[in-house]
């Protein structure tokens, strides 16, 4: 029984240490901190911030790889077409125009997604801070 208690304490200590490291890392990357001492965050808040940060990083990596894949596909298609049926200069220009329009649409979409996330994050953080000021702590449904 004593061994189980010791093992559980070590496990909780490891979790707490890792969450504290996450908090420190997230505060380092937060440009809005302005050198002020970090407020005391609950463990759930720290984990939510980490998940949000990782999602943002994943989305930032998707756009370039999608764009790169699209470009490569278009180049291979053009090479294939030119081998089997030479394209007229006007046809090549039309394909290039299509490619540029697709890239612009993708960039707009990705910029729109990022701004929607920023607005949602600001709303979420302002509702959290207002609920904290009214109730003293963050409300959790559980």
N, C-alpha and C positions, 0 to 999 in steps of 0.2 A: 504494500500500500504506500509506504514512504517513497519507494522508487518511482511509482506512478506520479506522485506529487512533484518530485524533483524533475522528472522528465517533462511534465506539464509546465512547470515554471520556466525551464530552459526554453521550451517551445514558445511560450508567451514573450519571454525576453527577446528571442530572435525576431518575432513578429514586430514587437514594439521598436526594436532597433532598426529594422528595415523600413518601417513606416516613418520613423524619425529621419532616416536618410532620404526617403522620398520627399518629405516636407522640405528639407534643406535644398534638395535639387530643384524642386518646383519653385521655391522662393528665389533661387539664383536666376532662373530663367524668366522671372516675372518682371518686366520692365516697369510696371505700375507700382512696384514696391517703394521706390523712391528713397531707399535707405532707411525706411522706418522699420522698427522691430516687428517681426511677423506676429500676427495675432494667433492666439491659441486655436488651432483647428482640431476638429474631431477627426478620429481615424477615418471614418467614412468620407469626410470631406476631402482628406488627402488622397484617398483611393479614387474618388470621383475625379479629382483634378488630374491624377496620373492617367486615368483612362481617357479623359478628354484630350490631354496632351498627345497620347499615343495615337488616338484617332486622327488628330490633326496631322501628325507626321505621316501616317499611312495615306491619307488623302493627298498630301503634298507629293508623295512618291508615285501615286497612281497617274496623275495628269501627265508628267513627262514620259512615263513608260507607254501610256496610251498613245500620246502624240508621236512618239518615236515608232511605235508599232504601225500606226496609221501611215506615217511617211514611208516606212520600209515596204508596206503592202502596196502603196501607190507606185513606188519605184519599180517593184517587181512586176506589177501589172503593166506598167508602161513598157518595160523591157520585153515582156512576153508579147504584147501587142505589136511592138515594132519589129519583132522577129517574124511574125506571121502575117502582118498587114501593115505596111508603112503608114504612119499617121501624117496627115497634112499638118502644116504649121498652125492653121486655125484650130484644128482638133487638139493639138498639144496645148495651145493657149487656153482653150476651154477647160481642159483637164487641170491645168495649173490654177486657173481661176476657182474651180471647184475646190481644189485642195486648200487654197488660201481661205476661202469662205468657211470650210470645215474647221480649220485651225482657229479662226477668229471665234466661231461659235463655241468651240471647246473652251477657249480661254475665258469667254464671257460666262459660260456655265460654271467653270471652276471658281471664278471670282465671285459670282453670285452665291455659290455654296458657302464660300469662306465668309462672306459678309453676313449671310443668314445665320451662320453658326456664331459669329461675333455678337450679333444682336441678341440671339437666344441666350448666349452665355452672360451678356450684360443684364438681361432681364432676370435670368436665374440668380445671378449674384446679388442684384438689387432686391429681389424678393426675399432672398436668404437673409440679407443684412437687415431688412425691415422686420422680418419675423424674429430675428435675434433681438432686435432692439425692443420689440413689443413683449416678447416672452422670455428673454434672457438666454435662450438656447435654440438651436435649430430644431424645428419640428420634424420628427420622423414618424412614419405611419406604423412602425412596429414597436 
